[in-house]
Amino acid sequence: MLYRAGADLVLCVHLAFVAFAVFGGFLVCCDPGWTWVHISVVLWSSIVNLMSWTCPLTPIEQTLRRRAGESGYSGGFVQHYVGRLVYPRGMPRQLELVAGVSVVVGNVLVYALMFALAGQ
């Protein structure tokens, strides 16, 4: 039971990390102190997707799930939890590339808007 709780905790942290990468620019609008943390998270998230790397949180979650007697999963976090919702027969590599670029482009737009509004 402890391993399953640990796996679920890692899953929640991973989900929060992804959400911060995607939506953290709006937090920066409220508190610019988050800027460098957010930019680092965006770059890491994009690089992981573009290079087909595995985020270190994924094997930690998988190990904890196996120790809890559950089956692990193949592929990465986004492929397993998000990709199967969008692509039930498997997530194509192209979607990983789109995800990596979209995180950067979306946040560049948020930062550009923030700077434009700050300059007025």
TIMI-2910 file (N, C-alpha, C, CB; in pm, 1 decimal, decimal comma, always signed):
<rs>
+----------+----------+----------+----------+----------+----------+----------+----------+----------+----------+----------+----------+------+
!      n_x !      n_y !      n_z !     ca_x !     ca_y !     ca_z !      c_x !      c_y !      c_z !     cb_x !     cb_y !     cb_z ! resn !
+----------+----------+----------+----------+----------+----------+----------+----------+----------+----------+----------+----------+------+
!    +81,8 !   -119,5 !     +0,0 !     +0,0 !     +0,0 !     +0,0 !    +86,2 !   +125,8 !     +0,0 !    -93,1 !     -0,2 !   +120,0 !  Met !
!   +198,2 !   +121,5 !    +71,3 !   +288,0 !   +235,7 !    +76,3 !   +347,6 !   +263,5 !    -61,5 !   +399,4 !   +211,7 !   +178,7 !  Leu !
!   +382,2 !   +156,2 !   -136,1 !   +438,6 !   +175,6 !   -269,8 !   +335,6 !   +237,2 !   -364,5 !   +488,9 !    +42,1 !   -326,4 !  Tyr !
!   +211,2 !   +192,5 !   -352,8 !   +107,6 !   +249,0 !   -438,8 !    +85,8 !   +396,6 !   -407,6 !    -23,7 !   +171,5 !   -422,7 !  Arg !
!    +83,9 !   +431,1 !   -280,5 !    +68,6 !   +571,7 !   -241,5 !   +185,5 !   +654,1 !   -294,3 !    +58,7 !   +585,1 !    -87,6 !  Ala !
!   +306,0 !   +597,8 !   -287,2 !   +423,7 !   +665,9 !   -341,4 !   +412,1 !   +686,7 !   -491,6 !   +549,9 !   +586,7 !   -309,8 !  Gly !
!   +366,2 !   +583,7 !   -562,0 !   +348,2 !   +593,6 !   -707,6 !   +244,0 !   +699,3 !   -741,3 !   +306,6 !   +457,2 !   -767,0 !  Ala !
!   +135,8 !   +701,3 !   -665,2 !    +31,2 !   +801,5 !   -689,1 !    +82,2 !   +942,8 !   -659,9 !    -92,5 !   +771,3 !   -602,4 !  Asp !
!   +165,2 !   +956,4 !   -557,3 !   +224,7 !  +1085,9 !   -525,5 !   +316,0 !  +1132,6 !   -639,1 !   +303,5 !  +1077,9 !   -393,3 !  Leu !
!   +399,1 !  +1041,9 !   -691,2 !   +486,9 !  +1076,1 !   -803,4 !   +402,5 !  +1115,7 !   -924,4 !   +580,7 !   +957,0 !   -838,8 !  Val !
!   +294,3 !  +1043,5 !   -947,6 !   +203,2 !  +1076,3 !  -1057,6 !   +148,6 !  +1218,2 !  -1041,3 !    +87,0 !   +974,4 !  -1064,1 !  Leu !
!   +106,2 !  +1253,8 !   -921,7 !    +51,9 !  +1388,1 !   -896,5 !   +158,3 !  +1496,5 !   -916,3 !     -5,0 !  +1396,4 !   -754,0 !  Cys !
!   +279,7 !  +1469,7 !   -869,2 !   +390,1 !  +1565,2 !   -887,8 !   +418,4 !  +1581,9 !  -1036,8 !   +518,6 !  +1517,5 !   -812,7 !  Val !
!   +419,6 !  +1471,2 !  -1109,6 !   +445,2 !  +1474,8 !  -1253,3 !   +336,6 !  +1554,9 !  -1325,1 !   +453,0 !  +1331,9 !  -1310,4 !  His !
!   +212,3 !  +1531,0 !  -1288,3 !   +101,1 !  +1604,3 !  -1348,0 !   +111,3 !  +1753,9 !  -1316,5 !    -33,2 !  +1548,0 !  -1297,6 !  Leu !
!   +146,4 !  +1787,7 !  -1193,5 !   +163,0 !  +1928,2 !  -1154,9 !   +276,6 !  +1993,2 !  -1234,0 !   +190,4 !  +1939,6 !  -1003,5 !  Ala !
!   +385,1 !  +1917,6 !  -1255,6 !   +499,1 !  +1967,7 !  -1333,0 !   +455,8 !  +1999,3 !  -1476,2 !   +614,8 !  +1864,5 !  -1333,2 !  Phe !
!   +380,7 !  +1906,8 !  -1537,1 !   +332,4 !  +1927,8 !  -1673,9 !   +237,2 !  +2047,1 !  -1678,7 !   +261,9 !  +1800,7 !  -1727,0 !  Val !
!   +147,1 !  +2056,1 !  -1583,2 !    +52,5 !  +2168,3 !  -1578,6 !   +126,4 !  +2300,9 !  -1561,2 !    -48,9 !  +2148,7 !  -1464,1 !  Ala !
!   +230,7 !  +2301,3 !  -1478,4 !   +310,0 !  +2422,6 !  -1458,6 !   +382,4 !  +2461,0 !  -1586,5 !   +410,8 !  +2403,4 !  -1344,6 !  Phe !
!   +432,6 !  +2361,9 !  -1660,6 !   +499,1 !  +2389,9 !  -1787,9 !   +402,5 !  +2454,0 !  -1886,5 !   +557,6 !  +2261,2 !  -1847,5 !  Ala !
!   +280,8 !  +2404,1 !  -1890,9 !   +182,7 !  +2453,0 !  -1988,1 !   +119,3 !  +2585,0 !  -1943,6 !    +73,8 !  +2347,9 !  -2009,9 !  Val !
!    +80,8 !  +2595,2 !  -1818,1 !     +2,8 !  +2710,2 !  -1771,3 !    +77,7 !  +2804,5 !  -1677,3 !   -119,1 !  +2661,4 !  -1702,5 !  Phe !
!   +202,5 !  +2774,5 !  -1646,1 !   +277,3 !  +2855,0 !  -1549,7 !   +302,2 !  +2997,8 !  -1591,9 !   +406,3 !  +2791,0 !  -1522,8 !  Gly !
!   +296,7 !  +3024,6 !  -1721,7 !   +313,3 !  +3162,2 !  -1768,3 !   +209,6 !  +3255,7 !  -1709,0 !   +305,9 !  +3167,5 !  -1919,2 !  Gly !
!    +91,3 !  +3203,4 !  -1684,6 !    -13,7 !  +3285,4 !  -1623,4 !    +17,8 !  +3315,1 !  -1476,9 !   -149,8 !  +3215,0 !  -1634,6 !  Phe !
!    +84,2 !  +3221,5 !  -1409,0 !   +129,6 !  +3245,8 !  -1271,8 !   +236,3 !  +3354,8 !  -1271,2 !   +184,7 !  +3115,5 !  -1207,9 !  Leu !
!   +322,3 !  +3353,2 !  -1372,4 !   +427,0 !  +3455,2 !  -1384,0 !   +364,4 !  +3593,5 !  -1400,9 !   +521,0 !  +3423,8 !  -1503,0 !  Val !
!   +249,4 !  +3599,7 !  -1467,4 !   +179,8 !  +3729,0 !  -1481,9 !   +141,4 !  +3785,7 !  -1345,4 !    +53,3 !  +3713,2 !  -1569,7 !  Cys !
!   +106,3 !  +3697,7 !  -1253,0 !    +66,8 !  +3741,7 !  -1118,5 !   +186,4 !  +3766,0 !  -1027,8 !    -24,7 !  +3639,0 !  -1055,0 !  Cys !
!   +292,0 !  +3685,5 !  -1045,1 !   +410,9 !  +3697,1 !   -961,4 !   +535,4 !  +3668,8 !  -1046,4 !   +403,0 !  +3599,4 !   -839,7 !  Asp !
!   +602,7 !  +3773,9 !  -1093,8 !   +719,0 !  +3756,0 !  -1180,5 !   +835,0 !  +3678,8 !  -1115,7 !   +768,1 !  +3890,1 !  -1224,7 !  Pro !
!   +828,6 !  +3656,8 !   -987,6 !   +932,1 !  +3579,4 !   -919,8 !   +940,7 !  +3435,0 !   -969,7 !   +906,7 !  +3580,0 !   -771,2 !  Gly !
!   +836,2 !  +3386,5 !  -1033,2 !   +832,6 !  +3250,6 !  -1086,4 !   +897,0 !  +3238,6 !  -1225,1 !   +689,7 !  +3202,7 !  -1092,8 !  Trp !
!   +938,7 !  +3349,5 !  -1284,0 !   +984,5 !  +3350,8 !  -1423,3 !  +1093,1 !  +3249,0 !  -1451,6 !  +1034,6 !  +3487,1 !  -1459,2 !  Thr !
!  +1203,0 !  +3252,4 !  -1378,6 !  +1316,1 !  +3164,0 !  -1411,3 !  +1284,5 !  +3018,4 !  -1382,3 !  +1440,1 !  +3205,6 !  -1333,3 !  Trp !
!  +1206,0 !  +2993,8 !  -1279,7 !  +1163,5 !  +2856,0 !  -1252,4 !  +1077,7 !  +2807,2 !  -1368,5 !  +1084,8 !  +2846,4 !  -1117,1 !  Val !
!   +984,8 !  +2890,2 !  -1411,0 !   +894,7 !  +2850,3 !  -1518,6 !   +969,2 !  +2830,5 !  -1650,7 !   +785,0 !  +2954,6 !  -1536,1 !  His !
!  +1057,7 !  +2920,9 !  -1684,0 !  +1134,1 !  +2905,9 !  -1808,6 !  +1214,8 !  +2776,6 !  -1806,2 !  +1228,0 !  +3027,0 !  -1830,1 !  Ile !
!  +1274,0 !  +2744,5 !  -1693,0 !  +1350,0 !  +2619,2 !  -1681,1 !  +1260,5 !  +2497,7 !  -1701,7 !  +1418,1 !  +2610,9 !  -1544,0 !  Ser !
!  +1142,6 !  +2499,8 !  -1643,7 !  +1048,2 !  +2388,4 !  -1657,3 !  +1002,1 !  +2375,3 !  -1802,3 !   +926,4 !  +2408,5 !  -1563,9 !  Val !
!   +974,4 !  +2486,9 !  -1868,0 !   +932,2 !  +2484,3 !  -2008,2 !  +1042,6 !  +2425,1 !  -2095,6 !   +895,7 !  +2626,5 !  -2056,9 !  Val !
!  +1165,0 !  +2469,2 !  -2075,2 !  +1275,7 !  +2417,2 !  -2155,5 !  +1295,5 !  +2267,8 !  -2131,7 !  +1405,2 !  +2493,0 !  -2123,7 !  Leu !
!  +1293,0 !  +2225,8 !  -2005,9 !  +1309,2 !  +2083,4 !  -1974,8 !  +1197,6 !  +2000,7 !  -2039,2 !  +1310,3 !  +2061,4 !  -1821,9 !  Trp !
!  +1073,7 !  +2045,6 !  -2023,0 !   +960,4 !  +1972,0 !  -2079,0 !   +970,6 !  +1960,7 !  -2230,7 !   +829,1 !  +2039,9 !  -2040,7 !  Ser !
!  +1008,7 !  +2067,9 !  -2293,9 !  +1020,3 !  +2066,4 !  -2439,5 !  +1133,8 !  +1976,3 !  -2485,9 !  +1041,5 !  +2207,3 !  -2492,0 !  Ser !
!  +1246,9 !  +1985,0 !  -2420,5 !  +1361,4 !  +1901,5 !  -2458,3 !  +1328,0 !  +1753,9 !  -2440,3 !  +1485,7 !  +1938,5 !  -2374,7 !  Ile !
!  +1263,9 !  +1718,9 !  -2329,7 !  +1226,5 !  +1578,9 !  -2305,6 !  +1138,0 !  +1526,8 !  -2418,6 !  +1153,4 !  +1564,6 !  -2170,0 !  Val !
!  +1040,7 !  +1607,4 !  -2460,6 !   +951,9 !  +1565,5 !  -2569,2 !  +1023,6 !  +1562,2 !  -2704,0 !   +831,9 !  +1658,6 !  -2577,3 !  Asn !
!  +1099,3 !  +1664,6 !  -2733,6 !  +1164,6 !  +1672,0 !  -2864,2 !  +1273,3 !  +1566,3 !  -2881,5 !  +1224,1 !  +1809,5 !  -2884,0 !  Leu !
!  +1340,6 !  +1530,4 !  -2774,3 !  +1451,3 !  +1434,1 !  -2782,3 !  +1406,6 !  +1291,1 !  -2752,1 !  +1562,1 !  +1474,0 !  -2685,9 !  Met !
!  +1278,6 !  +1271,2 !  -2723,3 !  +1225,0 !  +1139,1 !  -2684,9 !  +1294,0 !  +1082,6 !  -2561,0 !  +1239,9 !  +1040,3 !  -2800,9 !  Ser !
!  +1329,4 !  +1171,3 !  -2469,3 !  +1388,7 !  +1127,0 !  -2344,0 !  +1277,5 !  +1081,3 !  -2250,5 !  +1473,3 !  +1240,1 !  -2278,8 !  Trp !
!  +1315,6 !  +1013,6 !  -2146,1 !  +1222,3 !   +974,5 !  -2041,6 !  +1247,2 !  +1063,3 !  -1920,9 !  +1237,5 !   +823,4 !  -2004,9 !  Thr !
!  +1143,0 !  +1128,0 !  -1874,8 !  +1154,7 !  +1210,0 !  -1753,9 !  +1189,6 !  +1117,9 !  -1637,7 !  +1022,2 !  +1289,7 !  -1725,1 !  Cys !
!  +1279,1 !  +1158,3 !  -1549,9 !  +1317,7 !  +1073,4 !  -1436,3 !  +1201,4 !  +1033,6 !  -1345,5 !  +1421,0 !  +1144,2 !  -1354,3 !  Pro !
!  +1093,0 !  +1108,9 !  -1345,0 !   +979,2 !  +1073,5 !  -1261,5 !   +907,1 !   +948,8 !  -1312,3 !   +882,3 !  +1189,6 !  -1254,5 !  Leu !
!   +913,5 !   +924,2 !  -1442,7 !   +843,4 !   +809,1 !  -1500,6 !   +896,7 !   +676,5 !  -1447,6 !   +855,0 !   +811,8 !  -1652,2 !  Thr !
!  +1028,4 !   +649,6 !  -1453,6 !  +1076,1 !   +521,6 !  -1399,0 !  +1055,4 !   +509,1 !  -1248,1 !  +1223,0 !   +504,1 !  -1430,8 !  Pro !
!  +1056,1 !   +620,8 !  -1177,1 !  +1030,0 !   +614,7 !  -1032,9 !   +887,4 !   +567,1 !  -1009,7 !  +1053,1 !   +753,4 !   -965,7 !  Ile !
!   +792,6 !   +626,3 !  -1082,0 !   +652,9 !   +584,1 !  -1068,7 !   +636,1 !   +437,7 !  -1107,6 !   +561,7 !   +672,2 !  -1155,2 !  Glu !
!   +696,7 !   +398,7 !  -1219,4 !   +683,3 !   +260,5 !  -1267,0 !   +740,7 !   +160,9 !  -1166,3 !   +753,3 !   +243,9 !  -1402,6 !  Gln !
!   +854,9 !   +191,8 !  -1108,5 !   +915,5 !   +104,3 !  -1008,6 !   +825,7 !    +89,4 !   -886,9 !  +1051,8 !   +158,0 !   -966,6 !  Thr !
!   +772,1 !   +200,6 !   -839,5 !   +682,1 !   +195,7 !   -723,9 !   +556,0 !   +115,8 !   -755,5 !   +644,5 !   +337,5 !   -679,5 !  Leu !
!   +503,8 !   +129,7 !   -875,2 !   +383,7 !    +53,5 !   -914,0 !   +413,5 !    -96,4 !   -917,6 !   +331,8 !   +100,5 !  -1052,2 !  Arg !
!   +528,5 !   -134,0 !   -973,5 !   +564,8 !   -276,4 !   -977,4 !   +583,9 !   -331,4 !   -836,1 !   +693,4 !   -297,2 !  -1060,3 !  Arg !
!   +646,1 !   -254,3 !   -748,3 !   +664,8 !   -298,9 !   -609,3 !   +532,5 !   -310,2 !   -534,8 !   +757,2 !   -202,9 !   -534,9 !  Arg !
!   +432,7 !   -234,7 !   -582,8 !   +299,0 !   -242,2 !   -522,8 !   +218,4 !   -358,1 !   -581,0 !   +223,6 !   -110,3 !   -544,0 !  Ala !
!   +280,2 !   -432,1 !   -673,6 !   +211,6 !   -545,3 !   -733,6 !   +129,5 !   -509,7 !   -856,5 !   +123,6 !   -608,5 !   -632,7 !  Gly !
!   +141,0 !   -385,9 !   -901,4 !    +70,5 !   -342,4 !  -1021,1 !   +162,1 !   -360,7 !  -1141,6 !    +24,3 !   -194,5 !  -1008,2 !  Glu !
!   +103,6 !   -356,1 !  -1258,8 !   +186,8 !   -362,7 !  -1378,0 !   +233,6 !   -222,4 !  -1411,9 !   +110,0 !   -426,4 !  -1497,2 !  Ser !
!   +356,2 !   -212,4 !  -1458,4 !   +407,7 !    -83,5 !  -1503,0 !   +351,0 !    -54,1 !  -1640,8 !   +563,5 !    -82,4 !  -1505,3 !  Gly !
!   +404,5 !    +43,5 !  -1706,5 !   +362,4 !    +74,5 !  -1842,8 !   +484,7 !   +109,2 !  -1924,3 !   +259,5 !   +190,4 !  -1845,6 !  Tyr !
!   +471,2 !    +93,7 !  -2053,5 !   +583,2 !   +127,6 !  -2140,5 !   +563,6 !   +269,6 !  -2190,9 !   +595,4 !    +27,2 !  -2259,2 !  Ser !
!   +670,9 !   +330,9 !  -2233,8 !   +663,8 !   +468,2 !  -2283,7 !   +668,8 !   +567,9 !  -2169,8 !   +536,9 !   +489,0 !  -2365,5 !  Gly !
!   +646,8 !   +691,5 !  -2203,7 !   +655,7 !   +798,3 !  -2106,1 !   +522,5 !   +836,9 !  -2045,5 !   +717,0 !   +917,0 !  -2168,3 !  Gly !
!   +528,4 !   +930,7 !  -1953,7 !   +412,1 !   +979,4 !  -1880,5 !   +304,7 !  +1032,6 !  -1975,5 !   +453,7 !  +1088,5 !  -1782,1 !  Phe !
!   +344,3 !  +1123,4 !  -2065,1 !   +248,1 !  +1183,8 !  -2156,8 !   +189,7 !  +1077,1 !  -2248,9 !   +314,5 !  +1296,1 !  -2239,4 !  Val !
!   +274,5 !   +988,1 !  -2299,0 !   +225,8 !   +880,8 !  -2385,6 !   +123,6 !   +794,6 !  -2313,7 !   +342,0 !   +794,4 !  -2434,2 !  Gln !
!   +151,4 !   +761,5 !  -2189,8 !    +64,7 !   +669,5 !  -2115,9 !    -65,4 !   +735,3 !  -2071,0 !   +138,1 !   +615,0 !  -1995,2 !  His !
!    -56,0 !   +853,0 !  -2010,1 !   -173,9 !   +913,4 !  -1949,4 !   -249,8 !  +1007,8 !  -2043,0 !   -133,4 !   +987,8 !  -1826,1 !  Tyr !
!   -180,2 !  +1079,5 !  -2128,1 !   -246,8 !  +1174,6 !  -2217,3 !   -266,3 !  +1114,5 !  -2355,7 !   -166,2 !  +1304,8 !  -2227,2 !  Val !
!   -162,2 !  +1053,6 !  -2408,2 !   -166,4 !   +998,9 !  -2543,6 !   -275,2 !   +896,4 !  -2564,8 !    -36,0 !   +937,8 !  -2576,8 !  Gly !
!   -297,9 !   +811,0 !  -2467,2 !   -400,2 !   +706,9 !  -2485,8 !   -541,2 !   +763,1 !  -2484,5 !   -387,4 !   +601,3 !  -2378,0 !  Arg !
!   -559,9 !   +883,0 !  -2426,6 !   -690,7 !   +947,7 !  -2434,8 !   -715,1 !  +1002,2 !  -2576,0 !   -701,2 !  +1061,4 !  -2330,9 !  Leu !
!   -609,8 !  +1057,1 !  -2634,8 !   -621,2 !  +1117,0 !  -2767,1 !   -605,6 !  +1011,3 !  -2876,5 !   -516,5 !  +1227,5 !  -2784,8 !  Val !
!   -511,2 !   +920,1 !  -2855,7 !   -482,1 !   +814,3 !  -2953,2 !   -489,7 !   +678,5 !  -2884,9 !   -342,1 !   +834,8 !  -3017,9 !  Tyr !
!   -608,6 !   +618,0 !  -2875,7 !   -624,4 !   +490,1 !  -2804,8 !   -537,2 !   +377,1 !  -2861,6 !   -769,5 !   +447,7 !  -2809,2 !  Pro !
!   -497,7 !   +385,9 !  -2986,5 !   -414,9 !   +279,5 !  -3046,8 !   -266,5 !   +310,0 !  -3039,2 !   -454,1 !   +258,3 !  -3191,8 !  Arg !
!   -228,9 !   +411,5 !  -2967,5 !    -87,9 !   +445,7 !  -2952,6 !    -61,5 !   +588,1 !  -2997,9 !     -0,7 !   +348,7 !  -3031,3 !  Gly !
!    +30,4 !   +653,3 !  -2928,3 !    +63,4 !   +792,2 !  -2957,8 !   +177,9 !   +797,6 !  -3058,1 !   +100,6 !   +868,5 !  -2828,7 !  Met !
!   +155,6 !   +860,1 !  -3172,8 !   +263,9 !   +868,4 !  -3270,9 !   +372,8 !   +965,2 !  -3226,7 !   +209,2 !   +910,8 !  -3406,4 !  Pro !
!   +492,2 !   +944,4 !  -3276,0 !   +607,7 !  +1028,7 !  -3243,9 !   +578,2 !  +1174,5 !  -3279,3 !   +733,8 !   +979,6 !  -3319,1 !  Arg !
!   +501,8 !  +1195,5 !  -3385,0 !   +470,4 !  +1330,3 !  -3429,2 !   +400,3 !  +1410,1 !  -3319,3 !   +383,6 !  +1325,6 !  -3554,2 !  Gln !
!   +316,6 !  +1344,1 !  -3240,0 !   +247,6 !  +1414,3 !  -3132,9 !   +345,3 !  +1458,3 !  -3023,8 !   +138,4 !  +1325,5 !  -3073,3 !  Leu !
!   +447,1 !  +1379,4 !  -2997,7 !   +550,9 !  +1420,7 !  -2901,9 !   +618,4 !  +1548,5 !  -2949,9 !   +656,3 !  +1308,3 !  -2882,7 !  Glu !
!   +648,8 !  +1554,5 !  -3078,8 !   +712,1 !  +1673,7 !  -3135,1 !   +619,4 !  +1794,4 !  -3126,4 !   +752,6 !  +1648,9 !  -3280,6 !  Leu !
!   +492,9 !  +1772,9 !  -3157,1 !   +394,3 !  +1880,7 !  -3146,9 !   +385,5 !  +1929,6 !  -3002,4 !   +255,1 !  +1833,1 !  -3196,7 !  Val !
!   +385,4 !  +1836,9 !  -2906,2 !   +378,2 !  +1874,2 !  -2764,2 !   +499,7 !  +1957,5 !  -2724,2 !   +368,7 !  +1748,1 !  -2675,3 !  Ala !
!   +617,9 !  +1914,4 !  -2767,0 !   +740,3 !  +1986,9 !  -2732,0 !   +742,3 !  +2127,9 !  -2786,7 !   +860,6 !  +1912,4 !  -2782,2 !  Gly !
!   +701,0 !  +2143,6 !  -2910,8 !   +698,8 !  +2275,7 !  -2974,2 !   +584,7 !  +2360,1 !  -2917,4 !   +684,3 !  +2262,3 !  -3127,7 !  Val !
!   +470,1 !  +2299,1 !  -2894,7 !   +353,2 !  +2373,2 !  -2844,9 !   +378,0 !  +2435,4 !  -2708,9 !   +232,8 !  +2281,7 !  -2837,1 !  Ser !
!   +447,2 !  +2364,5 !  -2621,2 !   +475,9 !  +2419,4 !  -2488,4 !   +559,1 !  +2546,5 !  -2501,3 !   +549,7 !  +2315,3 !  -2400,6 !  Val !
!   +658,4 !  +2543,6 !  -2588,0 !   +743,6 !  +2661,6 !  -2605,9 !   +664,9 !  +2774,6 !  -2671,6 !   +867,9 !  +2626,6 !  -2690,7 !  Val !
!   +598,3 !  +2745,6 !  -2782,3 !   +526,1 !  +2850,0 !  -2856,2 !   +415,6 !  +2911,4 !  -2770,6 !   +466,4 !  +2792,6 !  -2985,8 !  Val !
!   +339,0 !  +2828,6 !  -2702,6 !   +233,1 !  +2880,2 !  -2617,3 !   +284,9 !  +2973,4 !  -2509,9 !   +159,0 !  +2767,2 !  -2553,9 !  Gly !
!   +395,2 !  +2935,2 !  -2448,2 !   +450,0 !  +3019,1 !  -2341,2 !   +518,3 !  +3143,8 !  -2395,6 !   +548,6 !  +2939,4 !  -2257,4 !  Asn !
!   +578,5 !  +3135,8 !  -2513,4 !   +634,4 !  +3256,3 !  -2575,5 !   +522,7 !  +3357,5 !  -2599,7 !   +706,9 !  +3221,6 !  -2709,2 !  Val !
!   +406,9 !  +3309,6 !  -2643,9 !   +293,2 !  +3399,8 !  -2664,8 !   +245,9 !  +3462,7 !  -2534,3 !   +177,9 !  +3324,7 !  -2730,5 !  Leu !
!   +240,6 !  +3383,7 !  -2427,0 !   +198,4 !  +3437,8 !  -2296,8 !   +297,6 !  +3543,1 !  -2248,8 !   +185,7 !  +3324,4 !  -2191,6 !  Val !
!   +427,6 !  +3514,0 !  -2259,5 !   +530,0 !  +3609,9 !  -2216,2 !   +527,6 !  +3735,4 !  -2303,9 !   +670,0 !  +3544,7 !  -2220,5 !  Tyr !
!   +508,0 !  +3719,3 !  -2435,2 !   +501,1 !  +3834,9 !  -2525,1 !   +383,2 !  +3924,3 !  -2488,0 !   +489,0 !  +3789,0 !  -2672,1 !  Ala !
!   +269,3 !  +3862,9 !  -2461,2 !   +151,9 !  +3938,6 !  -2419,7 !   +177,0 !  +4009,3 !  -2286,6 !    +30,1 !  +3846,2 !  -2408,6 !  Leu !
!   +242,6 !  +3939,3 !  -2194,9 !   +271,7 !  +3997,9 !  -2064,6 !   +363,1 !  +4119,7 !  -2078,5 !   +336,0 !  +3893,4 !  -1972,3 !  Met !
!   +466,5 !  +4106,9 !  -2162,0 !   +558,4 !  +4219,9 !  -2180,7 !   +490,6 !  +4335,3 !  -2255,9 !   +684,1 !  +4174,1 !  -2257,1 !  Phe !
!   +404,5 !  +4301,6 !  -2350,6 !   +333,7 !  +4406,8 !  -2424,6 !   +241,6 !  +4484,9 !  -2331,0 !   +252,2 !  +4345,9 !  -2541,5 !  Ala !
!   +171,6 !  +4413,0 !  -2243,0 !    +82,6 !  +4481,3 !  -2149,1 !   +160,3 !  +4560,5 !  -2045,0 !     -8,1 !  +4380,7 !  -2080,0 !  Leu !
!   +278,4 !  +4511,9 !  -2006,7 !   +360,6 !  +4581,5 !  -1908,7 !   +417,4 !  +4710,8 !  -1966,2 !   +473,7 !  +4491,3 !  -1860,8 !  Ala !
!   +437,2 !  +4713,2 !  -2097,6 !   +494,1 !  +4831,1 !  -2161,9 !   +392,9 !  +4941,8 !  -2185,2 !   +555,5 !  +4792,7 !  -2292,1 !  Gly !
!   +266,5 !  +4915,1 !  -2163,4 !   +163,7 !  +5017,6 !  -2186,8 !   +143,7 !  +5105,0 !  -2068,6 !    +33,5 !  +4955,1 !  -2223,5 !  Gln !
+----------+----------+----------+----------+----------+----------+----------+----------+----------+----------+----------+----------+------+
</rs>
